[in-house]
Amino acid sequence: MRSLVRYWLPVILWSAVILATSNATFSSSHTGDIIGTLFGRFLTPAQLDTANFLFRKTAHLTGYGILGALGFRAARGDERGYATRWALTGVAVALAIAGIDEWHQTLVPSRGGSLRDVLLDGCGAAIAQLFAAVRNARR
């Protein structure tokens, strides 16, 4: 039981962080306002829109990359090394949370769910698995 909590609690907590950002506060317009405040003196409106888009998509890749890595670690447990089943578990966990997140966003008026974002989130999780495979190969 202790091992279960040790490895899966971070997955649950990081999933909660991701799902907590699935609200109006983290909508594109709000992040755009923050980016505009920080860089508005230096960038054109079109450049600000591009910066906001890149920031948001990078956040998807990063957040779900972390979740995929945590899922891998949880599936591996006390084992060492690399196994495809652990990597697939990490990606599956990330895709499940991504699906829930995007579905929830369809219920928030200032947000919108996107299958493309689910796929992007899956890519972030898959990239984390590649890092785990390379790290294991070097050991």
N, C-alpha and C positions, 0 to 999 in steps of 0.2 A: 504494500500500500504506500509506503514511504517513497519508493521508487516511482510509483505512478504519479504521485503529487509532485515530486522533484522534476520530472520530465514533462508532464502535461500541463502543470499549472502555468508555466510561461506561455504556452500555446494559448491557453484560455485567456490569460491576461492581455496578451498582444492582440488577440482577436477582439477583445472588449475595447481596446484602444482604437482599433480600426473601425469597429462598428459605432463607437462614440463620435467619430468624425463624419458619420453619414447623416448629417443634419444641415439645417439652413446656415448655420454659422460657418461651415466649411464649403459653402457653395462657390461657384466660379466667380460670381460678382464680389463676394467678400475677399477671396484671395486676390482677385484683381485689384481691389481697393488698396490692399496692403502693398502689393507690388507697385502700384501707382504712387503711393505715398513714398516708398523707398527710392524708386527710380524714375519717377515722373519728370524730374528736371533734366534727365539725361536721355530719355527715350521718347520716340514718337508714340502716338496711340497704337499704331499697328505693331510696333516693337513691344509695347507693353502687353498687348494681347498675346503675342507669340511667347513672351517671357512667362505669362500666366499659364498658358497651355503647357509649355515645357516643364514648369514647376510642378503642375498638377500630375502630369504623366510620370515624371521622375519620382514623385511621391508614391504613386501606384507601384512602380517597379521596386522601389526601395522597401516600402511597407510590406508588400507581399513576398519580397525576397527574404526579409527577416522572418516572416511567418513560415515560409517554406523551409528555411533553415531550422527553425524551432520545431517544425513538424518532423523533419528528418531526425533531429536529435531525440525527440520524444519517442519516435518509432524505434530508434536504435537502442534506447535505454542504456543499460550498462555494457552493452557490446561495444566493440571497437571495429574500426575499418569502414567499409562501404558495402552496401547491398542495394540493388535496384529496388527491392521492395520498400526499403526505408525512404528512398528518393521519391518513389511513386506516392507513398503515404504523405510526404511533405507537400507535394504538388496537389494531391487530392484534398488535403486539409485547406490549403490556400484557395483552391477553386470553390470549395464549399462555402467558405466565409465570403469570398468574392461574390458568389451568387446571391447569398443572403444580403450582403451589403448593397448590391446593385438593385435587387428587388425592393429593399427598404427605400432606396432613393426614389423609386417610382411613386412612393406614397408621400414624399416631401415636395410641396409645391415649387420650391426654388431649386430642386434637384431633378435629375433624370437618370434613370437606370440605363446602362449601356452594355450590350454583349461584348463590344470592343474592349471595354474596360475589364470585363471578366477575363478575356483572352490576354490582355496586357498583364493583369495580375498573375495569371498562370505563367506567363513568360518570366515575370520576376521570380516566382517560385522555382521555375525550371533553371534559371540562371544560378540560383543558390545551390541547386543540386549539382550543377557543373562545377562550381567552386569546391563542393564537398568531394566530388570524384577526383578532381585534380589534386586537391590536398592529400587525399588518401593515396593516390598514385605516387606522390613524391615521398611518402613515408616508407 
